[in-house]
Amino acid sequence: MARPKPAHSSIQNGLLAKLSRADYGRLVPHLEPIDFSRGDVVYEADEPQSYIYFPTTSVVSLVYTTKDGATAEMGLVGKDGVVGVALFMGGRTRPNRALVQVAGGALRMKAKALQAELKRCGPLLRLLLRYTQALLTQISQTAVCNGLHSVEQRLCRWLLLCDDRVRSGELALTQALLAGMLGVRREAVTAAARKLQAAKLIRYRRGKIGILDRRGLENRACECYHVVHRETVRLLGDNISSARALMWW
């Protein structure tokens, strides 16, 4: 479960970092710092949503689960964006769940406070709408990737997207988790990971994947990663690496 963080925590979310000091300052009383553990459920499918979340150091997967229990990831959200677009797109529920893949922090804001801010039709609304377009690109490109490209290419894409949002060089990821996110059998992920390790692009051990050669992963990945990254930069600028640390006011 999410746990409150001390109010002196730093803020590092790409969308919030793009707001002016005045616009951001207006949000501060409504932003609650929290911590997520890996495996926490941010929201369940088809349940009313009470908060919107701005990840800072956590990474959240948007996951769809079929009736027979199979899962596949639709999108990945980190410090580049926001979890809970249904709240400002006219709905309070959605058919997927949001699951924390990388433990870390986030800022949450009550739906009522968000709606009050959006009535201003100011910079936050424009940022959220542009981010939603970028997220839709990621979701649609994921569908294309899952249907047309190899497991190895899809694994490269996923690792790059996750690394963009963490940039630690090492990710705590089991092969079972990756199989669930990519919607394939665990054996397929194992085979793909072994190829990447043999090529000295990654190091996998004890449930952790270390990225040894990011440029090599980019060259090995299909065009889907580059399409998503390019569209995000077009809509929001470099919304990941440019997120600046702000002190809580």
PyRosetta script that sets phi, psi and omega in degrees:
from pyrosetta import init, pose_from_sequence

init()
pose = pose_from_sequence("MARPKPAHSSIQNGLLAKLSRADYGRLVPHLEPIDFSRGDVVYEADEPQSYIYFPTTSVVSLVYTTKDGATAEMGLVGKDGVVGVALFMGGRTRPNRALVQVAGGALRMKAKALQAELKRCGPLLRLLLRYTQALLTQISQTAVCNGLHSVEQRLCRWLLLCDDRVRSGELALTQALLAGMLGVRREAVTAAARKLQAAKLIRYRRGKIGILDRRGLENRACECYHVVHRETVRLLGDNISSARALMWW")
pose.set_psi(1, 153.3)
pose.set_omega(1, 178.4)
pose.set_phi(2, -69.0)
pose.set_psi(2, 140.2)
pose.set_omega(2, 179.9)
pose.set_phi(3, -122.8)
pose.set_psi(3, 137.0)
pose.set_omega(3, 179.8)
pose.set_phi(4, -59.4)
pose.set_psi(4, 144.2)
pose.set_omega(4, 175.3)
pose.set_phi(5, -107.1)
pose.set_psi(5, 159.1)
pose.set_omega(5, 176.4)
pose.set_phi(6, -60.3)
pose.set_psi(6, 148.2)
pose.set_omega(6, -175.1)
pose.set_phi(7, -72.2)
pose.set_psi(7, -4.4)
pose.set_omega(7, 179.5)
pose.set_phi(8, -93.8)
pose.set_psi(8, 7.2)
pose.set_omega(8, -178.4)
pose.set_phi(9, -63.2)
pose.set_psi(9, 148.7)
pose.set_omega(9, 177.0)
pose.set_phi(10, -78.7)
pose.set_psi(10, 159.0)
pose.set_omega(10, -177.7)
pose.set_phi(11, -114.8)
pose.set_psi(11, 133.8)
pose.set_omega(11, -177.9)
pose.set_phi(12, -147.0)
pose.set_psi(12, 73.0)
pose.set_omega(12, 177.1)
pose.set_phi(13, -125.9)
pose.set_psi(13, 130.1)
pose.set_omega(13, -173.3)
pose.set_phi(14, -61.3)
pose.set_psi(14, -36.1)
pose.set_omega(14, 179.7)
pose.set_phi(15, -70.6)
pose.set_psi(15, -47.8)
pose.set_omega(15, -179.3)
pose.set_phi(16, -64.7)
pose.set_psi(16, -31.9)
pose.set_omega(16, -179.9)
pose.set_phi(17, -66.6)
pose.set_psi(17, -20.0)
pose.set_omega(17, -179.0)
pose.set_phi(18, -85.2)
pose.set_psi(18, -9.9)
pose.set_omega(18, 179.1)
pose.set_phi(19, -77.9)
pose.set_psi(19, 152.5)
pose.set_omega(19, 174.4)
pose.set_phi(20, -69.0)
pose.set_psi(20, 164.1)
pose.set_omega(20, 179.0)
pose.set_phi(21, -58.0)
pose.set_psi(21, -40.0)
pose.set_omega(21, -178.9)
pose.set_phi(22, -67.1)
pose.set_psi(22, -45.8)
pose.set_omega(22, -179.3)
pose.set_phi(23, -65.7)
pose.set_psi(23, -42.3)
pose.set_omega(23, 178.9)
pose.set_phi(24, -66.9)
pose.set_psi(24, -41.0)
pose.set_omega(24, -179.6)
pose.set_phi(25, -59.2)
pose.set_psi(25, -32.1)
pose.set_omega(25, 178.3)
pose.set_phi(26, -67.8)
pose.set_psi(26, -26.2)
pose.set_omega(26, -179.4)
pose.set_phi(27, -85.1)
pose.set_psi(27, -24.6)
pose.set_omega(27, -171.9)
pose.set_phi(28, -50.1)
pose.set_psi(28, -45.9)
pose.set_omega(28, -179.4)
pose.set_phi(29, -62.3)
pose.set_psi(29, -16.9)
pose.set_omega(29, -176.0)
pose.set_phi(30, -104.6)
pose.set_psi(30, -0.3)
pose.set_omega(30, -178.0)
pose.set_phi(31, -100.9)
pose.set_psi(31, 119.7)
pose.set_omega(31, -179.2)
pose.set_phi(32, -108.2)
pose.set_psi(32, 117.0)
pose.set_omega(32, 178.1)
pose.set_phi(33, -70.6)
pose.set_psi(33, 133.9)
pose.set_omega(33, 177.6)
pose.set_phi(34, -137.0)
pose.set_psi(34, 163.7)
pose.set_omega(34, 175.4)
pose.set_phi(35, -115.0)
pose.set_psi(35, 139.9)
pose.set_omega(35, 174.6)
pose.set_phi(36, -113.8)
pose.set_psi(36, 144.4)
pose.set_omega(36, 169.3)
pose.set_phi(37, -99.8)
pose.set_psi(37, 155.6)
pose.set_omega(37, 177.5)
pose.set_phi(38, -60.8)
pose.set_psi(38, 132.6)
pose.set_omega(38, -179.1)
pose.set_phi(39, 97.3)
pose.set_psi(39, -11.1)
pose.set_omega(39, 176.9)
pose.set_phi(40, -62.7)
pose.set_psi(40, 142.3)
pose.set_omega(40, 175.9)
pose.set_phi(41, -96.1)
pose.set_psi(41, 117.0)
pose.set_omega(41, 179.9)
pose.set_phi(42, -74.3)
pose.set_psi(42, -43.8)
pose.set_omega(42, 171.6)
pose.set_phi(43, -153.8)
pose.set_psi(43, 152.8)
pose.set_omega(43, 178.6)
pose.set_phi(44, -96.6)
pose.set_psi(44, 159.0)
pose.set_omega(44, 177.5)
pose.set_phi(45, -65.4)
pose.set_psi(45, 139.9)
pose.set_omega(45, 173.2)
pose.set_phi(46, 64.8)
pose.set_psi(46, 17.9)
pose.set_omega(46, 175.8)
pose.set_phi(47, -109.5)
pose.set_psi(47, 142.1)
pose.set_omega(47, 178.3)
pose.set_phi(48, -56.4)
pose.set_psi(48, 142.6)
pose.set_omega(48, -176.5)
pose.set_phi(49, -107.9)
pose.set_psi(49, 128.8)
pose.set_omega(49, -176.4)
pose.set_phi(50, -101.8)
pose.set_psi(50, -18.0)
pose.set_omega(50, -176.1)
pose.set_phi(51, -133.5)
pose.set_psi(51, 155.1)
pose.set_omega(51, 165.5)
pose.set_phi(52, -109.8)
pose.set_psi(52, 146.0)
pose.set_omega(52, -173.7)
pose.set_phi(53, -122.7)
pose.set_psi(53, 133.4)
pose.set_omega(53, 174.5)
pose.set_phi(54, -110.4)
pose.set_psi(54, 98.0)
pose.set_omega(54, 179.5)
pose.set_phi(55, -60.9)
pose.set_psi(55, 145.3)
pose.set_omega(55, 175.7)
pose.set_phi(56, -114.7)
pose.set_psi(56, -56.0)
pose.set_omega(56, 177.5)
pose.set_phi(57, -121.3)
pose.set_psi(57, -5.1)
pose.set_omega(57, 177.8)
pose.set_phi(58, -89.6)
pose.set_psi(58, 162.7)
pose.set_omega(58, 174.6)
pose.set_phi(59, -129.8)
pose.set_psi(59, 131.4)
pose.set_omega(59, -173.8)
pose.set_phi(60, -121.3)
pose.set_psi(60, 133.5)
pose.set_omega(60, 176.1)
pose.set_phi(61, -98.3)
pose.set_psi(61, 139.5)
pose.set_omega(61, 171.1)
pose.set_phi(62, -95.2)
pose.set_psi(62, 112.8)
pose.set_omega(62, -167.6)
pose.set_phi(63, -121.2)
pose.set_psi(63, 137.1)
pose.set_omega(63, 173.8)
pose.set_phi(64, -108.4)
pose.set_psi(64, 135.0)
pose.set_omega(64, 179.0)
pose.set_phi(65, -117.4)
pose.set_psi(65, 127.4)
pose.set_omega(65, -179.9)
pose.set_phi(66, -80.0)
pose.set_psi(66, 172.5)
pose.set_omega(66, -179.0)
pose.set_phi(67, -62.1)
pose.set_psi(67, -29.6)
pose.set_omega(67, -179.8)
pose.set_phi(68, -89.0)
pose.set_psi(68, 6.0)
pose.set_omega(68, 174.4)
pose.set_phi(69, 94.7)
pose.set_psi(69, -2.4)
pose.set_omega(69, 177.7)
pose.set_phi(70, -72.6)
pose.set_psi(70, 145.5)
pose.set_omega(70, -178.0)
pose.set_phi(71, -125.3)
pose.set_psi(71, 155.2)
pose.set_omega(71, 173.5)
pose.set_phi(72, -155.0)
pose.set_psi(72, 142.5)
pose.set_omega(72, -179.6)
pose.set_phi(73, -83.5)
pose.set_psi(73, 138.0)
pose.set_omega(73, 177.3)
pose.set_phi(74, -97.0)
pose.set_psi(74, -36.0)
pose.set_omega(74, -176.5)
pose.set_phi(75, -161.4)
pose.set_psi(75, 164.7)
pose.set_omega(75, -177.3)
pose.set_phi(76, -129.9)
pose.set_psi(76, 130.9)
pose.set_omega(76, -176.9)
pose.set_phi(77, -127.0)
pose.set_psi(77, 131.3)
pose.set_omega(77, 175.4)
pose.set_phi(78, -135.2)
pose.set_psi(78, -141.7)
pose.set_omega(78, -177.8)
pose.set_phi(79, -69.3)
pose.set_psi(79, -2.2)
pose.set_omega(79, 176.8)
pose.set_phi(80, -80.2)
pose.set_psi(80, -14.8)
pose.set_omega(80, -169.9)
pose.set_phi(81, -155.5)
pose.set_psi(81, -141.4)
pose.set_omega(81, -170.9)
pose.set_phi(82, -146.4)
pose.set_psi(82, 146.7)
pose.set_omega(82, 176.9)
pose.set_phi(83, -108.2)
pose.set_psi(83, 121.4)
pose.set_omega(83, 178.5)
pose.set_phi(84, 118.5)
pose.set_psi(84, 40.2)
pose.set_omega(84, -176.4)
pose.set_phi(85, -64.2)
pose.set_psi(85, -19.9)
pose.set_omega(85, -179.9)
pose.set_phi(86, -59.9)
pose.set_psi(86, -28.1)
pose.set_omega(86, -176.7)
pose.set_phi(87, -67.5)
pose.set_psi(87, -28.2)
pose.set_omega(87, 179.5)
pose.set_phi(88, -113.5)
pose.set_psi(88, 8.8)
pose.set_omega(88, 177.0)
pose.set_phi(89, -109.3)
pose.set_psi(89, 11.3)
pose.set_omega(89, 174.5)
pose.set_phi(90, 99.9)
pose.set_psi(90, 4.5)
pose.set_omega(90, 179.8)
pose.set_phi(91, -130.3)
pose.set_psi(91, 160.2)
pose.set_omega(91, 177.8)
pose.set_phi(92, -113.8)
pose.set_psi(92, -7.2)
pose.set_omega(92, 178.7)
pose.set_phi(93, -133.5)
pose.set_psi(93, 168.1)
pose.set_omega(93, 177.9)
pose.set_phi(94, -154.1)
pose.set_psi(94, 157.6)
pose.set_omega(94, -174.1)
pose.set_phi(95, -80.4)
pose.set_psi(95, -3.6)
pose.set_omega(95, -179.6)
pose.set_phi(96, -110.4)
pose.set_psi(96, 168.7)
pose.set_omega(96, 174.4)
pose.set_phi(97, -111.6)
pose.set_psi(97, 159.3)
pose.set_omega(97, 177.5)
pose.set_phi(98, -112.9)
pose.set_psi(98, 123.3)
pose.set_omega(98, -172.9)
pose.set_phi(99, -125.1)
pose.set_psi(99, 131.6)
pose.set_omega(99, -179.4)
pose.set_phi(100, -74.9)
pose.set_psi(100, 122.6)
pose.set_omega(100, 178.2)
pose.set_phi(101, -98.2)
pose.set_psi(101, -36.2)
pose.set_omega(101, 178.7)
pose.set_phi(102, -122.5)
pose.set_psi(102, 120.6)
pose.set_omega(102, -178.8)
pose.set_phi(103, -62.6)
pose.set_psi(103, 148.0)
pose.set_omega(103, 179.1)
pose.set_phi(104, 162.5)
pose.set_psi(104, -163.9)
pose.set_omega(104, -174.0)
pose.set_phi(105, -97.9)
pose.set_psi(105, 165.8)
pose.set_omega(105, 175.3)
pose.set_phi(106, -158.6)
pose.set_psi(106, 166.7)
pose.set_omega(106, 173.1)
pose.set_phi(107, -118.4)
pose.set_psi(107, 129.8)
pose.set_omega(107, 179.1)
pose.set_phi(108, -115.2)
pose.set_psi(108, 151.0)
pose.set_omega(108, -175.4)
pose.set_phi(109, -136.5)
pose.set_psi(109, 133.0)
pose.set_omega(109, -179.2)
pose.set_phi(110, -65.1)
pose.set_psi(110, 147.1)
pose.set_omega(110, -178.0)
pose.set_phi(111, -57.6)
pose.set_psi(111, -40.1)
pose.set_omega(111, -178.2)
pose.set_phi(112, -63.0)
pose.set_psi(112, -42.4)
pose.set_omega(112, 179.2)
pose.set_phi(113, -66.9)
pose.set_psi(113, -38.4)
pose.set_omega(113, 178.4)
pose.set_phi(114, -63.3)
pose.set_psi(114, -46.0)
pose.set_omega(114, -179.1)
pose.set_phi(115, -61.7)
pose.set_psi(115, -38.4)
pose.set_omega(115, 178.6)
pose.set_phi(116, -63.0)
pose.set_psi(116, -40.5)
pose.set_omega(116, 179.3)
pose.set_phi(117, -69.5)
pose.set_psi(117, -38.0)
pose.set_omega(117, -177.4)
pose.set_phi(118, -69.5)
pose.set_psi(118, -23.1)
pose.set_omega(118, 177.7)
pose.set_phi(119, -64.7)
pose.set_psi(119, -18.9)
pose.set_omega(119, 176.2)
pose.set_phi(120, -71.6)
pose.set_psi(120, -17.4)
pose.set_omega(120, -176.9)
pose.set_phi(121, 53.1)
pose.set_psi(121, 41.3)
pose.set_omega(121, -176.5)
pose.set_phi(122, -100.1)
pose.set_psi(122, -158.0)
pose.set_omega(122, -175.1)
pose.set_phi(123, -59.2)
pose.set_psi(123, -36.7)
pose.set_omega(123, -178.5)
pose.set_phi(124, -62.4)
pose.set_psi(124, -44.3)
pose.set_omega(124, 179.0)
pose.set_phi(125, -60.4)
pose.set_psi(125, -44.8)
pose.set_omega(125, -179.2)
pose.set_phi(126, -63.9)
pose.set_psi(126, -39.7)
pose.set_omega(126, 178.1)
pose.set_phi(127, -64.8)
pose.set_psi(127, -43.8)
pose.set_omega(127, -178.7)
pose.set_phi(128, -64.0)
pose.set_psi(128, -38.0)
pose.set_omega(128, 179.6)
pose.set_phi(129, -69.3)
pose.set_psi(129, -39.9)
pose.set_omega(129, 177.6)
pose.set_phi(130, -67.0)
pose.set_psi(130, -38.5)
pose.set_omega(130, 177.6)
pose.set_phi(131, -63.4)
pose.set_psi(131, -39.9)
pose.set_omega(131, 179.4)
pose.set_phi(132, -60.8)
pose.set_psi(132, -39.0)
pose.set_omega(132, 177.0)
pose.set_phi(133, -63.1)
pose.set_psi(133, -41.5)
pose.set_omega(133, 177.9)
pose.set_phi(134, -64.1)
pose.set_psi(134, -39.9)
pose.set_omega(134, 179.1)
pose.set_phi(135, -65.8)
pose.set_psi(135, -40.2)
pose.set_omega(135, 177.8)
pose.set_phi(136, -62.5)
pose.set_psi(136, -36.3)
pose.set_omega(136, 175.1)
pose.set_phi(137, -62.1)
pose.set_psi(137, -43.9)
pose.set_omega(137, 179.3)
pose.set_phi(138, -62.7)
pose.set_psi(138, -44.0)
pose.set_omega(138, -178.5)
pose.set_phi(139, -63.9)
pose.set_psi(139, -46.2)
pose.set_omega(139, -179.1)
pose.set_phi(140, -67.0)
pose.set_psi(140, -37.7)
pose.set_omega(140, -179.7)
pose.set_phi(141, -70.3)
pose.set_psi(141, -32.2)
pose.set_omega(141, 175.6)
pose.set_phi(142, -62.6)
pose.set_psi(142, -41.1)
pose.set_omega(142, 177.5)
pose.set_phi(143, -61.8)
pose.set_psi(143, -43.7)
pose.set_omega(143, 177.9)
pose.set_phi(144, -62.1)
pose.set_psi(144, -45.3)
pose.set_omega(144, -177.2)
pose.set_phi(145, -62.4)
pose.set_psi(145, -45.7)
pose.set_omega(145, -178.3)
pose.set_phi(146, -64.4)
pose.set_psi(146, -28.2)
pose.set_omega(146, -178.0)
pose.set_phi(147, -88.0)
pose.set_psi(147, -24.8)
pose.set_omega(147, -169.9)
pose.set_phi(148, -118.8)
pose.set_psi(148, -20.6)
pose.set_omega(148, -171.2)
pose.set_phi(149, -112.1)
pose.set_psi(149, 161.2)
pose.set_omega(149, -175.6)
pose.set_phi(150, -70.8)
pose.set_psi(150, 161.9)
pose.set_omega(150, 177.8)
pose.set_phi(151, -61.0)
pose.set_psi(151, -38.2)
pose.set_omega(151, 179.2)
pose.set_phi(152, -61.9)
pose.set_psi(152, -45.2)
pose.set_omega(152, 178.6)
pose.set_phi(153, -64.7)
pose.set_psi(153, -40.5)
pose.set_omega(153, 179.8)
pose.set_phi(154, -66.0)
pose.set_psi(154, -37.6)
pose.set_omega(154, 177.6)
pose.set_phi(155, -65.5)
pose.set_psi(155, -42.4)
pose.set_omega(155, 176.9)
pose.set_phi(156, -59.6)
pose.set_psi(156, -45.8)
pose.set_omega(156, 179.0)
pose.set_phi(157, -57.6)
pose.set_psi(157, -46.8)
pose.set_omega(157, -176.7)
pose.set_phi(158, -64.7)
pose.set_psi(158, -44.0)
pose.set_omega(158, -179.7)
pose.set_phi(159, -63.1)
pose.set_psi(159, -39.6)
pose.set_omega(159, 179.6)
pose.set_phi(160, -67.0)
pose.set_psi(160, -43.8)
pose.set_omega(160, 178.2)
pose.set_phi(161, -61.3)
pose.set_psi(161, -42.2)
pose.set_omega(161, 179.8)
pose.set_phi(162, -68.3)
pose.set_psi(162, -42.2)
pose.set_omega(162, 179.8)
pose.set_phi(163, -64.0)
pose.set_psi(163, -34.6)
pose.set_omega(163, 175.9)
pose.set_phi(164, -56.3)
pose.set_psi(164, -34.2)
pose.set_omega(164, -173.0)
pose.set_phi(165, -96.1)
pose.set_psi(165, -6.6)
pose.set_omega(165, -179.4)
pose.set_phi(166, -120.4)
pose.set_psi(166, -48.7)
pose.set_omega(166, 180.0)
pose.set_phi(167, 51.6)
pose.set_psi(167, 45.2)
pose.set_omega(167, 176.9)
pose.set_phi(168, -103.2)
pose.set_psi(168, -13.4)
pose.set_omega(168, -177.3)
pose.set_phi(169, 85.0)
pose.set_psi(169, -14.7)
pose.set_omega(169, -180.0)
pose.set_phi(170, -143.6)
pose.set_psi(170, 133.2)
pose.set_omega(170, -177.3)
pose.set_phi(171, -120.2)
pose.set_psi(171, 133.4)
pose.set_omega(171, 177.0)
pose.set_phi(172, -83.3)
pose.set_psi(172, 93.1)
pose.set_omega(172, -174.4)
pose.set_phi(173, -139.3)
pose.set_psi(173, 125.7)
pose.set_omega(173, 174.5)
pose.set_phi(174, -87.9)
pose.set_psi(174, 158.7)
pose.set_omega(174, 178.3)
pose.set_phi(175, -66.8)
pose.set_psi(175, -31.7)
pose.set_omega(175, 177.1)
pose.set_phi(176, -64.2)
pose.set_psi(176, -41.1)
pose.set_omega(176, 178.3)
pose.set_phi(177, -64.6)
pose.set_psi(177, -45.6)
pose.set_omega(177, -179.8)
pose.set_phi(178, -62.1)
pose.set_psi(178, -39.0)
pose.set_omega(178, 178.4)
pose.set_phi(179, -61.1)
pose.set_psi(179, -41.8)
pose.set_omega(179, 178.7)
pose.set_phi(180, -65.4)
pose.set_psi(180, -37.9)
pose.set_omega(180, -179.5)
pose.set_phi(181, -71.3)
pose.set_psi(181, -37.0)
pose.set_omega(181, -177.5)
pose.set_phi(182, -87.3)
pose.set_psi(182, -10.6)
pose.set_omega(182, 179.1)
pose.set_phi(183, 71.1)
pose.set_psi(183, 35.8)
pose.set_omega(183, -179.2)
pose.set_phi(184, -131.4)
pose.set_psi(184, 172.5)
pose.set_omega(184, 176.9)
pose.set_phi(185, -72.1)
pose.set_psi(185, 151.5)
pose.set_omega(185, -178.7)
pose.set_phi(186, -59.5)
pose.set_psi(186, -36.9)
pose.set_omega(186, -179.0)
pose.set_phi(187, -60.9)
pose.set_psi(187, -33.9)
pose.set_omega(187, 179.3)
pose.set_phi(188, -68.1)
pose.set_psi(188, -40.3)
pose.set_omega(188, 177.3)
pose.set_phi(189, -65.9)
pose.set_psi(189, -41.3)
pose.set_omega(189, 178.9)
pose.set_phi(190, -58.7)
pose.set_psi(190, -46.0)
pose.set_omega(190, -179.8)
pose.set_phi(191, -63.8)
pose.set_psi(191, -42.9)
pose.set_omega(191, 179.7)
pose.set_phi(192, -65.6)
pose.set_psi(192, -42.3)
pose.set_omega(192, -179.6)
pose.set_phi(193, -64.4)
pose.set_psi(193, -36.5)
pose.set_omega(193, 178.9)
pose.set_phi(194, -64.8)
pose.set_psi(194, -39.0)
pose.set_omega(194, 177.9)
pose.set_phi(195, -63.8)
pose.set_psi(195, -42.8)
pose.set_omega(195, -179.6)
pose.set_phi(196, -68.4)
pose.set_psi(196, -34.3)
pose.set_omega(196, 178.2)
pose.set_phi(197, -70.9)
pose.set_psi(197, -39.6)
pose.set_omega(197, 178.5)
pose.set_phi(198, -63.2)
pose.set_psi(198, -31.3)
pose.set_omega(198, 177.9)
pose.set_phi(199, -83.1)
pose.set_psi(199, 3.3)
pose.set_omega(199, 179.3)
pose.set_phi(200, 60.5)
pose.set_psi(200, 34.2)
pose.set_omega(200, 176.1)
pose.set_phi(201, -92.9)
pose.set_psi(201, -31.5)
pose.set_omega(201, 178.6)
pose.set_phi(202, -136.1)
pose.set_psi(202, 166.4)
pose.set_omega(202, 171.5)
pose.set_phi(203, -128.5)
pose.set_psi(203, 124.1)
pose.set_omega(203, -178.8)
pose.set_phi(204, -118.7)
pose.set_psi(204, 124.3)
pose.set_omega(204, 175.9)
pose.set_phi(205, -163.4)
pose.set_psi(205, 140.8)
pose.set_omega(205, 174.8)
pose.set_phi(206, 51.4)
pose.set_psi(206, 44.3)
pose.set_omega(206, 176.5)
pose.set_phi(207, 73.9)
pose.set_psi(207, 15.7)
pose.set_omega(207, 178.8)
pose.set_phi(208, -128.8)
pose.set_psi(208, 139.8)
pose.set_omega(208, 177.2)
pose.set_phi(209, -114.9)
pose.set_psi(209, 119.7)
pose.set_omega(209, 176.2)
pose.set_phi(210, -99.9)
pose.set_psi(210, 132.1)
pose.set_omega(210, 178.7)
pose.set_phi(211, -89.8)
pose.set_psi(211, 113.5)
pose.set_omega(211, -176.9)
pose.set_phi(212, -91.6)
pose.set_psi(212, -33.7)
pose.set_omega(212, -175.0)
pose.set_phi(213, -139.7)
pose.set_psi(213, 89.5)
pose.set_omega(213, -177.7)
pose.set_phi(214, -65.2)
pose.set_psi(214, -41.5)
pose.set_omega(214, 179.3)
pose.set_phi(215, -60.9)
pose.set_psi(215, -38.6)
pose.set_omega(215, 177.7)
pose.set_phi(216, -64.0)
pose.set_psi(216, -39.2)
pose.set_omega(216, 176.5)
pose.set_phi(217, -63.9)
pose.set_psi(217, -40.7)
pose.set_omega(217, 179.3)
pose.set_phi(218, -62.3)
pose.set_psi(218, -39.2)
pose.set_omega(218, 179.6)
pose.set_phi(219, -70.4)
pose.set_psi(219, -29.9)
pose.set_omega(219, -177.5)
pose.set_phi(220, -83.4)
pose.set_psi(220, -24.1)
pose.set_omega(220, -177.8)
pose.set_phi(221, -72.2)
pose.set_psi(221, 157.8)
pose.set_omega(221, 174.4)
pose.set_phi(222, -75.1)
pose.set_psi(222, 178.2)
pose.set_omega(222, -177.7)
pose.set_phi(223, -69.2)
pose.set_psi(223, -13.1)
pose.set_omega(223, -175.1)
pose.set_phi(224, -60.2)
pose.set_psi(224, -41.7)
pose.set_omega(224, 178.0)
pose.set_phi(225, -60.4)
pose.set_psi(225, -44.9)
pose.set_omega(225, -176.4)
pose.set_phi(226, -68.1)
pose.set_psi(226, -35.6)
pose.set_omega(226, 177.2)
pose.set_phi(227, -62.3)
pose.set_psi(227, -46.8)
pose.set_omega(227, -178.7)
pose.set_phi(228, -64.4)
pose.set_psi(228, -45.4)
pose.set_omega(228, -178.6)
pose.set_phi(229, -64.3)
pose.set_psi(229, -43.5)
pose.set_omega(229, -178.8)
pose.set_phi(230, -64.0)
pose.set_psi(230, -40.3)
pose.set_omega(230, -179.7)
pose.set_phi(231, -69.6)
pose.set_psi(231, -36.6)
pose.set_omega(231, 177.3)
pose.set_phi(232, -63.5)
pose.set_psi(232, -43.7)
pose.set_omega(232, 178.4)
pose.set_phi(233, -64.6)
pose.set_psi(233, -39.6)
pose.set_omega(233, -179.8)
pose.set_phi(234, -62.5)
pose.set_psi(234, -41.2)
pose.set_omega(234, -175.2)
pose.set_phi(235, -83.7)
pose.set_psi(235, -33.4)
pose.set_omega(235, -170.1)
pose.set_phi(236, -129.2)
pose.set_psi(236, 2.4)
pose.set_omega(236, -172.1)
pose.set_phi(237, 76.5)
pose.set_psi(237, -168.1)
pose.set_omega(237, 177.8)
pose.set_phi(238, -78.7)
pose.set_psi(238, 82.8)
pose.set_omega(238, -170.3)
pose.set_phi(239, -74.7)
pose.set_psi(239, -7.4)
pose.set_omega(239, -178.3)
pose.set_phi(240, -100.3)
pose.set_psi(240, -61.2)
pose.set_omega(240, -174.9)
pose.set_phi(241, -72.3)
pose.set_psi(241, -20.0)
pose.set_omega(241, -176.8)
pose.set_phi(242, -89.9)
pose.set_psi(242, -3.4)
pose.set_omega(242, 179.3)
pose.set_phi(243, -61.3)
pose.set_psi(243, 120.6)
pose.set_omega(243, -175.7)
pose.set_phi(244, -99.2)
pose.set_psi(244, 152.3)
pose.set_omega(244, 177.6)
pose.set_phi(245, -78.0)
pose.set_psi(245, 127.1)
pose.set_omega(245, 177.6)
pose.set_phi(246, -117.7)
pose.set_psi(246, 139.5)
pose.set_omega(246, 177.2)
pose.set_phi(247, -84.6)
pose.set_psi(247, 140.6)
pose.set_omega(247, 178.9)
pose.set_phi(248, -60.7)
pose.set_psi(248, 128.1)
pose.set_omega(248, -177.2)
pose.set_phi(249, -90.9)
pose.dump_pdb("model.pdb")
